[in-house]
Amino acid sequence: MRKLGKKWMAMVLSMGLLWTAVPLQTVAAASSDQTVDIDITGTSFKFDAAKLSEIEYILTNDKKNVTVQLNFESATSKAVQDISTITVPKSTLQAIEKSGKKATFEIYSKGGDKEYAWEFTNGKMDKAADINLALKMTSVSTITLSDPITVNSAVLQMKYTSELPKNTSLILPVDKGDDTKLTYPVFYDLDNAQKNSFYLYKLSGSKLSYVTGSRYKLNDDDEFKISVTTGGSYVFTPTNLGLSNPNSNNNSSSGTTDSVQLSSYTGTVGIGGTASIFIQRPTSGTFTVTSGNPSVAQVLGSGTAVNGGTQYQVQGISAGTSVFTVKSSNGTTTSYTLTVTTGSTPTPTPSNRGWVMIDTVSYQFAPGNIYDYKVTLSGASADEVKTTSSRAHIASVKELRRVARSDGQVDVYYRITALRASADPTTVSSTVRGVHSSIRVMVTAGVKQNGVAARNQSFFTS
C-alpha cells in the first residue's frame, strides 16, 4: 500500500474502512478526486496514450481532481532520482488548465516511499510545451558555492525543464517510509526539518539568488510544498543568506532567523590532533558545541571571539567519527563531522605532532587592495598544503614563494587580492592532512586596510 498522508490516514481509520492488497489501476477516492495508479518495472518510463487519455478524461469530463501515482516497483530511491525523463505532454497540461482542477503526479520508489510529487492547479505556461517531471536531488557541496551554506541542504535539479506551469508546487517528503533508515539523498532529518524554516535559492554556476517569498515550514504531512514556475537548479536549505527579506506566504511564516553557518562542516585529524570549528553566523549571541561521541572527539575549552565570528577547538581522542552539534542561542543548529584516523599513525608526542599556522586571524580591505601573509608548516612539506578562497570572485589567493628554514619548518607566502565588495565574509583556508587554519576576509568599499594578527594554529599527526 502506498504511504498515505497523516490527515487522510486518520480519516480512513476513523471511518473504519478496510483496505485490501488487491492492486487497482483506477480507484475513485472521493466525489471530487480520482487516482490513476501505474506500476512500473525497471528504471525508465513513458506515459502511454491510454493512460494520458484516462487522465485527461477525468479532468475534462468527470470534472474531478486527479492523482497519478507512478510506482517504480524495483527502483531504489537513488535510481528513481537518476531517471532522466518523465514527460507530460502539453495536451495534458492544457486539459488541467481548461478543467480548473488539480492534477498531482506522485513518484514512488520500491517499498512505497514517495520520493517527490508535482502538483498543478489550473496552471498555464506562457509558451505551451511538453514538460519533464524528472527531479534529481543531491547533497550540497559547500566548496562549489560562492556563498557559504549549510550541508543540511539539497540541490534540486529539474532536468531538461526551462519552464513550468504557473501555480505549480514541488512536494518533498521528509519522513519517507515507516522505518528509521536514512534514505537518499540525506540532506536533512525530520527533527531538524521540524525545527527550521527552509529557503529556496536559484543556483547559477556557483552563485545563489534568493527566490522572493520562499520561506517554508514543514506541513502536517511532514512534507515541504514549494512553489516553482521556472526549471533549472535550486538549493533548498535552512540557511538564511540574507540576500533579501523573505516574505510570508501560505507555506511560510514571517520574520527571519540567522541559521548557524560554519566555514567548514567536516574535518579529519589523527589521534591527539586538533581541528577548528569556526562559526561565521550568527555573528552575535552565544553557542554550545557538543560532541556526539565524546570517546572519539571532544571540545577543548570554550569558544573564542575572532573578529565577528566564534571559533572552537576540538580534539581527536580515539579512532572513529564524532558529529558535533553546534547550537546558537537563537535556537538554530547545524553539525560538524570530525573523523579521527589511526592505523599506522602513532599517538602524537611533541616529536611527531605537526601543525599548520597562519599569521593572521582576520583582515579587511577595499576592492583593488592586496594583502600578503604567511603560512608556516611543521612536520609537512609545502607541497602538502592546499590554500583556497571560499569566494574567489570576491577575494582571490595565490602563492608567492616558499622558504625552507633551518629548524625544518617551511614558510609559504601568499597574496590575497580584493576583487569586489561584499557584505558577507570570505574564508581563506590552508589545509594539511585534513586540518586547516583560516583567515576571515571582508572586502568593503572605501575601508582602510586593517587586520588582526595571531598565531592561528591547527595541529595534525606528522
C-alpha positions in Angstrom: 0.0 0.0 0.0 1.3 3.5 -0.8 2.0 5.8 2.0 -0.9 7.9 3.0 -0.9 11.5 4.4 -1.5 11.7 8.1 -4.8 13.5 7.8 -6.1 11.1 5.2 -5.0 8.1 7.2 -6.7 9.4 10.3 -9.9 9.9 8.4 -9.7 6.3 7.0 -9.2 4.8 10.4 -12.0 6.8 11.9 -14.4 5.6 9.3 -13.4 2.0 9.9 -12.6 1.3 6.3 -10.9 -2.0 5.4 -8.1 -2.0 2.8 -7.1 -5.0 0.7 -3.9 -5.9 -1.1 -5.8 -6.2 -4.4 -4.0 -4.0 -7.0 -6.1 -1.3 -8.5 -5.5 0.5 -11.7 -8.0 3.3 -11.3 -9.7 4.0 -8.0 -12.4 6.5 -7.2 -11.1 8.2 -3.9 -13.9 10.7 -3.4 -16.6 12.5 -5.3 -14.1 15.2 -6.5 -10.9 13.1 -6.6 -9.8 10.2 -8.6 -6.5 8.2 -8.6 -4.7 6.7 -11.6 -2.2 4.0 -10.3 0.6 3.0 -12.7 3.0 0.2 -11.7 6.4 0.4 -13.5 9.1 -2.3 -13.7 12.7 -1.1 -14.4 14.0 2.4 -14.2 12.6 4.1 -17.2 9.1 5.3 -18.0 7.0 6.9 -20.7 3.2 7.6 -20.5 1.2 5.5 -22.9 -1.6 7.1 -24.9 -4.3 5.2 -23.0 -3.2 6.5 -19.6 -2.9 10.0 -20.9 -6.4 9.8 -22.3 -7.7 8.5 -19.0 -6.1 11.4 -17.1 -7.5 14.0 -19.5 -11.0 12.4 -19.5 -11.1 12.5 -15.7 -10.2 16.2 -15.7 -12.4 17.4 -18.6 -15.4 15.1 -18.4 -15.7 13.8 -14.9 -14.6 17.2 -13.6 -12.5 15.7 -10.8 -9.1 16.3 -9.4 -6.7 13.6 -10.3 -3.7 12.0 -8.6 -1.3 10.0 -10.8 0.8 7.5 -8.8 3.9 6.3 -10.7 5.2 3.3 -8.8 8.7 2.2 -9.7 8.4 -1.2 -8.1 12.0 -2.3 -8.5 13.8 1.0 -8.4 15.7 2.4 -5.4 15.4 5.9 -4.2 18.6 6.9 -6.0 17.6 5.1 -9.1 14.3 7.0 -9.3 16.1 10.3 -8.8 18.5 9.4 -11.6 15.7 8.9 -14.1 16.2 11.3 -17.0 12.7 11.9 -18.2 9.1 11.6 -17.1 7.4 13.6 -19.8 3.9 15.1 -19.5 2.7 16.4 -22.9 1.3 19.9 -23.4 -2.1 18.4 -24.2 -2.4 17.1 -20.7 -1.3 20.4 -19.2 -3.9 22.2 -21.4 -6.5 19.8 -20.0 -5.6 20.7 -16.5 -5.8 24.4 -17.3 -9.2 24.2 -19.0 -10.7 22.0 -16.3 -9.8 24.3 -13.5 -9.0 21.2 -11.5 -5.9 19.9 -9.7 -3.6 17.2 -11.0 -0.9 15.7 -8.8 1.9 13.4 -10.1 3.4 11.3 -7.3 6.7 9.4 -7.8 7.4 6.3 -5.6 10.4 4.0 -5.3 10.2 0.4 -4.3 8.7 -0.2 -0.9 6.2 2.5 -1.4 8.3 5.5 -0.4 7.2 8.8 -2.0 10.3 10.4 -3.5 8.6 13.7 -4.6 5.4 14.9 -6.2 4.3 17.7 -8.6 1.0 19.5 -8.1 -0.5 21.5 -10.9 -3.5 23.7 -10.2 -5.2 25.3 -13.2 -1.6 26.2 -14.4 -0.8 28.0 -17.6 2.5 28.2 -19.4 3.4 31.4 -21.3 4.5 29.0 -24.1 2.8 25.7 -24.3 5.3 22.8 -24.4 5.9 19.3 -23.0 7.5 19.3 -19.6 9.7 16.9 -17.7 8.8 15.8 -14.2 12.2 14.1 -13.5 13.9 15.6 -10.5 17.4 14.9 -9.2 18.2 15.7 -5.6 21.8 15.8 -4.5 23.6 16.9 -1.3 25.2 20.3 -1.4 28.9 20.7 -2.0 29.7 23.8 0.0 33.0 24.4 -1.7 31.3 24.8 -5.1 29.2 27.7 -3.9 30.2 31.4 -3.8 28.0 31.9 -0.6 28.6 29.6 2.4 25.7 27.4 3.2 25.0 24.5 5.5 25.3 20.9 4.4 21.7 20.3 5.7 20.6 21.4 2.2 19.9 19.8 -1.1 20.4 20.8 -4.8 17.1 20.3 -6.7 17.7 19.8 -10.4 14.7 20.0 -12.7 16.1 18.2 -15.7 15.5 19.5 -19.2 12.8 21.8 -17.9 13.1 25.5 -18.5 9.5 26.4 -17.7 6.7 25.0 -15.5 3.1 25.9 -15.5 2.0 28.7 -13.1 0.5 27.5 -9.8 2.9 24.6 -9.7 4.2 23.1 -6.5 7.1 20.6 -5.9 6.4 18.4 -2.9 9.3 16.9 -0.9 8.5 14.4 1.8 10.9 14.2 4.8 9.9 11.0 6.6 9.9 8.7 3.6 8.9 5.2 4.6 7.9 3.9 8.1 11.3 2.8 9.4 14.2 4.9 10.7 16.7 4.1 7.9 18.3 7.0 6.2 17.1 7.5 2.6 18.7 9.0 -0.4 19.6 11.8 -0.5 20.3 12.6 3.1 20.2 16.4 3.4 18.0 16.8 6.5 16.3 14.7 9.0 12.7 15.0 10.3 13.8 16.5 13.7 15.8 19.3 12.0 13.2 19.9 9.4 10.5 20.4 12.0 12.6 23.0 13.9 13.9 25.1 11.0 12.5 27.3 8.3 13.8 26.4 4.8 14.7 28.8 2.0 14.9 28.4 -1.8 17.7 29.9 -3.9 18.2 29.7 -7.6 21.6 28.2 -8.5 23.5 29.6 -11.4 27.1 28.3 -11.6 28.4 28.9 -8.1 26.1 31.8 -7.4 22.8 31.8 -5.4 19.9 34.2 -5.8 17.0 34.2 -3.3 13.6 33.2 -4.7 11.4 36.0 -3.3 8.9 34.9 -0.6 10.3 31.4 -0.3 10.4 30.6 3.3 8.9 27.2 4.0 7.9 25.2 7.1 7.1 21.5 7.2 3.4 20.8 6.9 1.2 18.4 8.9 2.1 15.6 6.4 5.8 16.0 7.0 6.2 17.5 3.5 7.6 20.7 2.1 5.3 22.2 -0.6 7.5 24.5 -2.7 6.1 27.0 -5.3 8.1 26.8 -8.5 7.4 28.1 -12.0 10.9 28.1 -13.6 13.0 25.0 -14.2 16.7 24.6 -13.6 18.8 24.1 -10.4 17.8 25.3 -6.9 19.2 25.0 -3.4 16.7 24.2 -0.7 18.3 25.0 2.7 17.8 26.1 6.3 20.5 28.8 5.7 19.2 32.3 5.5 21.8 34.2 3.5 20.0 37.5 4.0 20.0 38.3 0.3 16.6 39.8 0.8 13.9 39.7 3.4 11.7 36.6 3.0 8.0 37.4 2.7 5.4 35.2 4.2 3.1 33.0 2.1 0.7 30.1 2.6 3.6 27.8 3.4 5.8 30.2 5.3 5.9 32.3 8.4 7.0 35.9 8.9 10.3 37.1 10.3 13.9 35.8 9.9 16.3 33.7 11.9 20.0 33.7 11.1 20.8 30.0 10.8 24.1 28.6 12.2 26.7 28.7 9.4 30.2 27.3 9.6 33.3 28.0 7.5 33.7 24.2 7.1 31.5 21.3 8.1 33.9 18.4 8.1 37.5 17.7 9.3 40.0 14.9 9.7 42.7 14.6 12.4 44.9 11.9 13.9 44.5 10.7 17.4 45.5 13.7 19.6 45.2 16.2 16.7 43.0 19.2 16.9 40.7 21.0 14.4 38.9 24.3 14.4 35.1 24.8 14.2 34.7 28.4 13.0 31.1 29.8 13.4 30.6 32.6 10.8 26.9 33.2 11.5 25.2 34.3 13.7 27.8 37.0 14.4 26.3 37.6 17.8 24.8 35.5 20.6 26.1 32.5 22.5 26.8 28.9 21.3 27.0 25.4 22.6 29.2 22.8 20.8 28.5 19.2 21.9 30.3 16.0 20.8 28.1 13.2 19.7 30.8 10.7 20.6 33.0 12.0 23.4 35.1 8.9 23.4 36.2 9.7 19.9 36.5 13.5 20.0 35.9 16.3 22.5 35.6 20.1 22.6 38.7 21.9 24.1 37.6 24.8 26.3 35.1 27.5 25.3 34.6 29.5 22.1 36.9 32.4 21.2 35.6 35.6 19.6 37.5 36.2 16.3 36.6 39.5 14.6 32.9 38.8 14.1 33.0 35.0 14.4 33.4 32.4 17.1 36.0 29.6 17.0 36.1 26.3 18.9 38.9 23.8 19.1 38.1 20.1 19.0 40.5 17.2 19.6 40.6 13.6 18.4 40.7 11.0 21.3 40.4 7.7 19.5 39.7 6.3 16.0 36.2 6.9 14.7 33.7 9.6 13.8 32.0 12.2 16.0 29.3 14.5 14.9 29.4 17.8 16.8 26.1 19.7 17.3 26.6 23.5 17.0 23.6 25.3 18.5 23.0 29.1 18.6 21.1 30.9 21.4 18.5 31.7 18.8 17.6 28.0 18.6 19.1 27.1 15.2 21.6 24.3 14.8 24.0 22.6 12.4 26.6 19.9 12.7 30.3 19.4 12.2 31.7 15.9 11.4 35.2 15.1 12.7 36.9 11.9 11.5 39.7 10.6 13.8 42.1 8.3 12.0 44.5 5.7 13.3 46.1 2.7 11.5 49.9 3.0 11.5 49.7 6.5 13.0 51.3 6.5 16.5 49.9 8.5 19.4 51.2 12.1 19.0 54.1 13.2 21.1 56.0 16.5 20.9 58.3 14.9 18.3 55.7 13.7 15.9 53.0 16.4 16.2 52.8 18.7 13.2 51.0 21.9 12.7 49.8 24.5 10.2 49.8 28.1 11.3 48.6 31.4 9.6 49.9 34.6 11.0 46.6 36.4 10.6 43.1 35.8 12.0 41.1 38.4 10.0 41.7 41.2 7.5 39.5 43.9 6.0 40.4 45.9 2.8 38.8 47.6 -0.2 38.5 46.3 -3.8 41.8 46.6 -5.6 43.9 46.2 -2.4 46.3 43.3 -1.7 47.4 41.7 1.5 50.4 39.3 1.8 50.5 36.8 4.7 52.5 33.8 5.7 51.6 30.1 6.4 54.1 28.1 8.5 54.3 24.3 8.3 55.9 22.0 10.8 56.0 18.2 10.1 54.8 18.6 6.5 56.2 19.7 3.1 55.0 22.8 1.2 53.5 20.5 -1.5 51.0 19.1 1.0 49.3 22.4 1.8 46.2 23.4 -0.1 45.1 27.0 0.1 41.8 28.2 -1.2 39.3 31.1 -1.1 35.7 30.2 -0.3 34.6 33.1 -2.6 37.3 33.5 -5.2 35.3 36.1 -7.1 35.3 38.3 -4.0 38.9 37.7 -2.8 41.4 35.6 -4.7 44.5 34.0 -3.3 47.8 32.9 -4.9 51.1 31.5 -3.7 54.1 33.9 -3.9 57.1 31.9 -2.6 58.4 29.2 -0.3 61.2 29.5 2.2 62.8 26.4 3.9 64.0 27.2 7.4 67.0 25.8 9.3 64.7 24.4 12.0 63.0 22.2 9.5 59.8 24.3 9.2 58.6 25.8 5.9 57.2 29.3 5.3 54.8 29.7 2.4 53.9 33.2 1.4 50.5 34.1 -0.2 48.8 37.2 -1.6 45.1 37.9 -1.2 43.6 40.3 -3.8 40.3 42.1 -3.0 38.2 42.0 -6.2 34.8 43.3 -5.3 32.9 44.5 -2.2 30.6 42.1 -0.4 28.6 42.2 2.8 29.5 38.6 3.5 32.8 37.3 4.7 35.3 35.2 2.6 37.3 32.5 4.2 40.9 31.8 3.0 42.0 28.4 4.4 45.2 26.4 4.3 44.6 22.7 4.8 47.2 20.0 5.5 46.2 16.3 6.2 42.6 17.2 7.0 43.2 20.1 9.4 43.1 23.7 8.4 43.9 27.2 9.6 42.0 30.1 8.1 41.7 33.9 7.7 38.3 35.7 7.7 38.4 38.3 5.0 36.0 41.2 4.5 36.1 43.3 1.3 34.4 46.7 1.9 34.4 49.7 -0.4 36.4 52.6 1.0 37.6 50.9 4.1 41.1 51.5 5.5 43.1 48.3 5.4 43.3 46.7 8.8 43.6 43.2 10.4 44.2 41.1 13.5 47.5 39.2 13.7 47.7 36.0 15.7 49.2 32.5 15.8 46.2 30.9 14.1 47.4 27.3 14.5 46.0 23.8 14.0 47.7 20.5 14.8 47.9 17.2 13.0 49.9 14.0 13.4 53.1 14.2 11.3 
